[in-house]
Amino acid sequence: MIREIVPVEEIRFKAHSIGQYYGFMPLTSLTVQHRGVAQPKSDRPESAPADFVLDQAGETVASFLRRCQSAGCAPSSRQPLFIWHSNIAPGRPAPKRVTLQFHALGSDRAIADTVVIRALLALSRDLFRETPTVHVNSMGDKETRARWARELGAFFRRRASVLPEDLLESARRDVFEAAELAIARGLADDLPSPIEHLSDASRKRFEELLDYLEATETPYELSRHLMSRSNGWNDVCFEFTAGGQRVGWGSRYSDLTRYAFSSGPFPATGAILYVTTAPGAAEALRAERGRGRVRFSFVHIGDEAKRFSIRLAEDFRKAHVPLTQYIGVESLAEQIHLAERQDSPYLLVMGRKEALDGSVILRDRRTQEETVLPVSGLAERLRTFA
């Protein structure tokens, strides 16, 4: 049975811990890094165009993006940003409904979606004490949306004699709104699905995601009618359900970055987890200050190594190995740069050869001594160095 109420200290602690193992930094840390740095004047529009529809989750993400812009936290081609954020403010009363956001900014590859999904899967499992179901679909790009809109319009016209009048009235205003309503009422058996009308680019992106989910042994279910009428979302979308209810939603939202960043748009994906907590002040930072120093930084080169690293993240976390990694960062040089900033005593290095051999190189940063370790049982072996 799903846990209904989660202590606020635990929410913050778990988000920080899981973020570390999957390579997400808290927005508060990035804000501190950029404090005092003059930011260029933004020429972004004050708001999105009138025909740009945002649902509640979209408004939450738009607010997050504006905070990133104000703090000067923008991704670059050299370094995408993997960030987590919550509406918990230490020292203030915790909101009854906590939102936990995990975002990958600046990465156009399916690995970004996979890492967001895996992080939220681990987080929801810990917080709700129930393994959620991950539902996955694709809403496609603008080309897909135009095709899908035409098919939806034809669907509602063909069934005008048997569908409720309020549903038909909704379809005359907005076919996507009507599609959501039809799904909610269980009238969607023959409803056109966006995956039947994907553009070549969207189909390729969706297939890449499914390949990554399979390769990393991430459990999921295809849900052909998973959608949002908001055009703030595009391509891959996913939701988390536990206890018979939706507890989280995520999607690509590259178009939305256009209205938050003067340098936008750029590729982005993110997810929001909703957690109910009890009244009281947030004191989570006390637990975070008690953590020990990160001992290992895991750097990897190539898809094979990155798929390994995603699967290994939970092993490291369950074994309480003090480790961090930057799964979504492609550049080895940038990963090492981030590891140096972390100042961890050891590097774990995995390239394509090591991934195929099922091994990893442990490097002592002080002596530069290297040891080759098998991946099997790696987490337990590292505990002897921690």
C-alpha positions as CSV (number, residue, x, y, z in Angstrom):
1,M,0.0,0.0,0.0
2,I,1.3,3.4,-0.9
3,R,2.5,5.7,1.9
4,E,0.2,8.7,1.9
5,I,2.2,11.1,4.2
6,V,6.0,11.5,4.0
7,P,8.0,13.5,6.5
8,V,9.5,16.7,4.9
9,E,13.0,16.0,6.2
10,E,12.9,12.6,4.4
11,I,11.7,14.1,1.2
12,R,14.6,16.6,1.0
13,F,17.2,14.0,2.1
14,K,16.1,11.4,-0.4
15,A,16.0,13.9,-3.3
16,H,19.5,15.1,-2.5
17,S,20.9,11.6,-2.1
18,I,19.3,10.2,-5.3
19,G,20.3,13.4,-7.2
20,Q,23.9,12.8,-6.2
21,Y,24.0,9.2,-7.5
22,Y,22.4,10.1,-10.8
23,G,24.2,13.3,-11.4
24,F,21.6,16.0,-10.5
25,M,22.7,19.1,-8.6
26,P,20.3,21.1,-6.4
27,L,19.3,24.4,-8.0
28,T,20.2,26.1,-4.7
29,S,23.8,25.0,-5.1
30,L,24.0,26.4,-8.6
31,T,22.4,29.6,-7.5
32,V,25.1,30.0,-4.8
33,Q,27.8,29.5,-7.4
34,H,26.4,32.3,-9.6
35,R,25.7,34.7,-6.8
36,G,27.2,38.1,-7.4
37,V,27.8,37.4,-11.1
38,A,26.2,40.0,-13.3
39,Q,23.6,38.5,-15.6
40,P,23.0,39.8,-19.1
41,K,19.7,41.6,-19.6
42,S,17.2,39.1,-20.9
43,D,15.3,39.8,-24.1
44,R,12.8,37.0,-23.7
45,P,9.1,37.7,-24.0
46,E,7.3,38.6,-20.8
47,S,5.0,35.7,-21.4
48,A,4.3,32.9,-23.9
49,P,2.0,33.7,-26.9
50,A,-1.7,33.4,-26.4
51,D,-1.9,30.2,-28.3
52,F,0.8,28.6,-26.1
53,V,-1.3,26.4,-23.7
54,L,0.4,25.5,-20.3
55,D,-1.2,23.0,-17.9
56,Q,-0.4,23.1,-14.2
57,A,2.8,21.0,-14.6
58,G,3.9,23.3,-17.4
59,E,3.4,26.4,-15.2
60,T,5.6,24.7,-12.6
61,V,8.3,24.0,-15.1
62,A,8.1,27.5,-16.6
63,S,8.6,29.0,-13.1
64,F,11.6,26.7,-12.6
65,L,13.1,27.9,-15.9
66,R,12.7,31.5,-15.0
67,R,14.5,30.9,-11.7
68,C,17.4,29.3,-13.7
69,Q,17.5,32.2,-16.1
70,S,17.6,34.8,-13.2
71,A,20.3,32.8,-11.5
72,G,22.4,32.6,-14.7
73,C,22.1,28.8,-14.7
74,A,22.0,28.0,-18.4
75,P,23.3,24.9,-20.2
76,S,25.9,25.1,-22.9
77,S,27.0,22.8,-25.7
78,R,30.0,21.8,-23.5
79,Q,28.0,21.1,-20.3
80,P,24.3,20.2,-20.1
81,L,22.8,20.9,-16.7
82,F,21.1,18.1,-14.6
83,I,19.2,19.9,-11.8
84,W,16.7,19.0,-9.1
85,H,14.5,21.4,-7.3
86,S,11.7,21.5,-4.8
87,N,9.2,24.0,-3.3
88,I,10.5,23.2,0.2
89,A,12.2,26.2,1.8
90,P,14.3,25.3,4.9
91,G,13.0,27.1,8.0
92,R,9.6,27.8,6.5
93,P,6.4,25.8,6.9
94,A,6.4,22.9,4.4
95,P,3.7,23.1,1.8
96,K,1.1,20.3,2.1
97,R,1.8,19.2,-1.5
98,V,5.5,19.1,-2.2
99,T,6.8,19.2,-5.8
100,L,10.1,17.6,-6.6
101,Q,11.5,18.4,-10.0
102,F,14.3,16.7,-11.9
103,H,15.5,18.3,-15.1
104,A,18.1,17.7,-17.9
105,L,18.8,20.9,-19.7
106,G,20.8,21.0,-22.9
107,S,20.9,17.3,-23.8
108,D,19.2,16.2,-26.9
109,R,19.9,12.5,-26.4
110,A,17.6,9.7,-25.1
111,I,20.0,9.1,-22.2
112,A,18.7,12.4,-20.6
113,D,15.1,11.1,-20.6
114,T,16.3,7.7,-19.2
115,V,18.3,9.3,-16.4
116,V,15.3,11.5,-15.4
117,I,13.0,8.5,-15.4
118,R,15.4,6.3,-13.4
119,A,16.0,9.0,-10.8
120,L,12.2,9.6,-10.3
121,L,11.6,5.9,-10.2
122,A,14.1,5.5,-7.4
123,L,12.8,8.5,-5.6
124,S,9.1,7.5,-5.8
125,R,10.0,4.0,-4.7
126,D,11.7,5.3,-1.6
127,L,9.2,7.9,-0.7
128,F,5.9,6.0,-1.3
129,R,7.4,2.6,-0.3
130,E,5.8,1.1,-3.4
131,T,7.3,0.5,-6.8
132,P,5.5,2.8,-9.2
133,T,4.5,1.9,-12.7
134,V,6.2,4.0,-15.4
135,H,4.0,4.7,-18.4
136,V,5.7,6.0,-21.6
137,N,4.4,7.5,-24.8
138,S,5.4,10.1,-27.4
139,M,3.3,13.1,-28.4
140,G,5.7,14.0,-31.2
141,D,6.9,17.3,-32.5
142,K,4.9,20.1,-34.3
143,E,4.7,18.1,-37.5
144,T,3.2,15.2,-35.5
145,R,0.9,17.4,-33.6
146,A,-0.6,18.8,-36.8
147,R,-1.2,15.3,-38.2
148,W,-2.7,14.2,-35.0
149,A,-5.0,17.2,-34.7
150,R,-6.4,16.4,-38.2
151,E,-7.0,12.8,-37.2
152,L,-8.7,13.8,-33.9
153,G,-10.9,16.2,-35.7
154,A,-12.0,13.5,-38.2
155,F,-12.6,11.1,-35.3
156,F,-15.0,13.4,-33.5
157,R,-16.9,14.3,-36.6
158,R,-17.3,10.6,-37.6
159,R,-18.7,9.8,-34.1
160,A,-20.9,12.9,-33.7
161,S,-24.0,10.8,-33.5
162,V,-22.9,8.6,-30.6
163,L,-20.6,10.9,-28.5
164,P,-21.9,13.2,-25.7
165,E,-22.7,16.7,-26.8
166,D,-20.4,18.4,-24.3
167,L,-17.5,16.3,-25.7
168,L,-18.3,17.4,-29.2
169,E,-18.5,21.0,-28.1
170,S,-15.1,20.6,-26.5
171,A,-13.8,19.2,-29.8
172,R,-15.0,22.2,-31.7
173,R,-12.9,24.4,-29.3
174,D,-9.8,22.2,-29.0
175,V,-9.4,18.6,-30.2
176,F,-6.7,18.0,-27.7
177,E,-8.9,19.1,-24.8
178,A,-11.6,16.8,-26.1
179,A,-9.1,13.9,-26.4
180,E,-8.2,14.3,-22.8
181,L,-11.8,14.4,-21.8
182,A,-12.6,11.2,-23.9
183,I,-9.6,9.4,-22.2
184,A,-10.8,10.4,-18.7
185,R,-14.3,9.1,-19.5
186,G,-13.2,5.8,-20.9
187,L,-14.3,6.7,-24.4
188,A,-10.9,6.4,-26.1
189,D,-10.9,2.8,-27.4
190,D,-10.7,4.0,-31.0
191,L,-9.2,7.4,-30.4
192,P,-6.2,8.2,-32.7
193,S,-2.9,8.0,-30.8
194,P,0.0,10.3,-31.5
195,I,2.4,7.4,-31.9
196,E,0.5,6.4,-35.0
197,H,1.4,9.8,-36.6
198,L,4.9,10.4,-35.5
199,S,7.3,12.3,-37.8
200,D,10.5,10.5,-38.8
201,A,12.5,12.6,-36.3
202,S,10.0,11.9,-33.4
203,R,9.8,8.2,-34.2
204,K,13.6,7.9,-34.1
205,R,13.8,9.8,-30.8
206,F,11.1,7.5,-29.3
207,E,12.8,4.4,-30.5
208,E,16.1,5.5,-29.0
209,L,14.4,6.0,-25.6
210,L,12.9,2.6,-25.7
211,D,16.3,1.1,-26.6
212,Y,17.8,2.9,-23.6
213,L,15.1,1.7,-21.2
214,E,15.5,-1.9,-22.4
215,A,19.3,-1.7,-22.2
216,T,19.2,-0.3,-18.7
217,E,16.6,-2.8,-17.5
218,T,14.2,0.0,-16.7
219,P,10.6,-1.3,-16.2
220,Y,8.0,0.5,-18.2
221,E,4.6,0.2,-20.0
222,L,3.7,1.6,-23.3
223,S,0.6,3.8,-22.9
224,R,-0.6,4.9,-26.3
225,H,-3.2,7.4,-25.0
226,L,-0.8,9.1,-22.5
227,M,-0.9,12.8,-23.5
228,S,-1.4,16.4,-22.5
229,R,-3.2,19.1,-24.4
230,S,-0.5,21.6,-23.4
231,N,1.7,22.4,-26.4
232,G,4.4,23.2,-23.9
233,W,5.3,19.5,-24.0
234,N,6.7,17.6,-27.0
235,D,8.0,14.2,-28.0
236,V,8.6,11.8,-25.2
237,C,6.2,11.9,-22.3
238,F,5.9,9.6,-19.2
239,E,4.0,9.3,-16.0
240,F,4.4,7.5,-12.7
241,T,1.4,5.9,-11.0
242,A,1.3,4.3,-7.5
243,G,-1.6,3.2,-5.5
244,G,-3.9,3.7,-8.5
245,Q,-3.1,7.4,-8.8
246,R,-0.7,9.6,-10.8
247,V,2.2,10.7,-8.6
248,G,4.5,12.1,-11.3
249,W,4.6,13.4,-14.8
250,G,7.5,14.2,-17.2
251,S,8.1,15.1,-20.8
252,R,10.4,16.9,-23.3
253,Y,9.7,20.6,-23.3
254,S,12.2,22.2,-25.7
255,D,9.8,24.8,-27.0
256,L,9.0,26.0,-23.5
257,T,12.6,27.1,-23.0
258,R,12.1,29.7,-25.7
259,Y,10.0,31.8,-23.4
260,A,12.2,31.5,-20.3
261,F,15.8,31.9,-21.7
262,S,17.1,34.7,-23.9
263,S,19.5,32.1,-25.3
264,G,16.8,29.5,-25.9
265,P,15.4,27.3,-27.2
266,F,17.5,24.4,-26.2
267,P,16.7,20.7,-25.7
268,A,15.2,19.9,-22.3
269,T,13.4,17.2,-20.4
270,G,12.0,17.1,-16.9
271,A,9.7,15.4,-14.5
272,I,7.7,16.4,-11.4
273,L,6.9,14.2,-8.5
274,Y,4.0,15.1,-6.1
275,V,4.3,14.2,-2.5
276,T,2.0,14.9,0.5
277,T,3.7,15.9,3.7
278,A,2.7,16.8,7.2
279,P,2.6,20.4,8.6
280,G,5.8,21.6,10.1
281,A,9.0,23.5,9.3
282,A,11.4,22.1,6.8
283,E,14.7,21.1,8.6
284,A,16.1,18.8,6.0
285,L,19.4,20.7,5.6
286,R,20.5,19.5,9.0
287,A,20.6,15.9,7.7
288,E,22.4,17.0,4.6
289,R,25.1,18.7,6.5
290,G,25.8,15.5,8.3
291,R,26.8,13.6,5.2
292,G,30.4,12.5,4.7
293,R,32.6,13.6,1.9
294,V,32.0,12.0,-1.5
295,R,34.9,9.5,-2.0
296,F,34.3,8.4,-5.7
297,S,33.6,10.2,-8.9
298,F,32.4,7.8,-11.7
299,V,33.3,9.0,-15.2
300,H,32.4,7.1,-18.4
301,I,32.9,7.3,-22.1
302,G,30.4,5.9,-24.7
303,D,26.9,4.5,-24.6
304,E,27.9,1.1,-23.3
305,A,29.6,2.6,-20.3
306,K,26.8,5.0,-19.6
307,R,24.2,2.2,-19.8
308,F,26.3,0.4,-17.2
309,S,26.5,3.5,-15.0
310,I,22.7,3.9,-15.0
311,R,22.2,0.3,-13.9
312,L,25.0,0.6,-11.2
313,A,23.6,3.7,-9.6
314,E,21.1,1.9,-7.5
315,D,23.8,-0.7,-6.4
316,F,26.0,2.2,-5.2
317,R,23.2,3.9,-3.4
318,K,21.9,0.7,-1.7
319,A,25.5,-0.1,-0.5
320,H,25.8,3.5,0.8
321,V,29.0,4.1,-1.3
322,P,29.8,7.8,-1.2
323,L,29.8,8.3,-5.0
324,T,28.7,10.8,-7.5
325,Q,28.6,10.7,-11.3
326,Y,27.6,12.9,-14.3
327,I,25.8,10.4,-16.5
328,G,24.3,12.9,-19.0
329,V,27.6,14.7,-19.6
330,E,29.2,13.4,-22.8
331,S,32.6,15.0,-22.6
332,L,35.2,13.0,-20.6
333,A,37.2,16.2,-20.0
334,E,34.1,17.9,-18.6
335,Q,33.3,15.0,-16.4
336,I,36.8,15.0,-15.0
337,H,36.6,18.8,-14.5
338,L,33.4,18.3,-12.4
339,A,35.1,15.5,-10.5
340,E,38.0,17.8,-9.6
341,R,35.6,20.4,-8.3
342,Q,34.0,17.6,-6.2
343,D,37.6,16.8,-4.9
344,S,36.8,13.1,-4.4
345,P,40.0,11.1,-3.7
346,Y,39.2,8.4,-6.3
347,L,38.1,8.2,-9.9
348,L,36.2,5.3,-11.4
349,V,36.8,5.2,-15.1
350,M,34.8,3.1,-17.6
351,G,35.2,3.3,-21.4
352,R,33.8,1.0,-24.1
353,K,36.5,-1.6,-23.6
354,E,35.8,-1.8,-19.8
355,A,32.1,-1.9,-20.4
356,L,32.4,-4.8,-22.8
357,D,34.9,-6.6,-20.4
358,G,32.6,-5.9,-17.4
359,S,35.3,-4.0,-15.5
360,V,36.2,-0.5,-14.3
361,I,39.4,1.3,-13.5
362,L,39.9,2.7,-10.0
363,R,42.3,5.6,-10.0
364,D,43.8,7.1,-6.8
365,R,43.9,10.8,-7.6
366,R,46.7,11.4,-5.1
367,T,49.2,8.7,-6.4
368,Q,47.7,8.1,-9.9
369,E,47.8,4.4,-9.1
370,E,45.2,2.4,-11.0
371,T,43.5,-0.9,-10.2
372,V,41.2,-2.8,-12.5
373,L,38.1,-4.1,-10.7
374,P,35.3,-6.3,-12.0
375,V,31.8,-4.8,-12.2
376,S,30.3,-7.8,-10.4
377,G,30.3,-7.0,-6.7
378,L,31.8,-3.5,-7.4
379,A,29.7,-1.6,-4.8
380,E,30.8,-3.9,-2.0
381,R,34.5,-3.7,-3.1
382,L,34.4,0.1,-3.0
383,R,33.1,0.0,0.6
384,T,36.6,-1.1,1.6
385,F,38.1,2.1,0.2
386,A,35.3,4.3,1.6
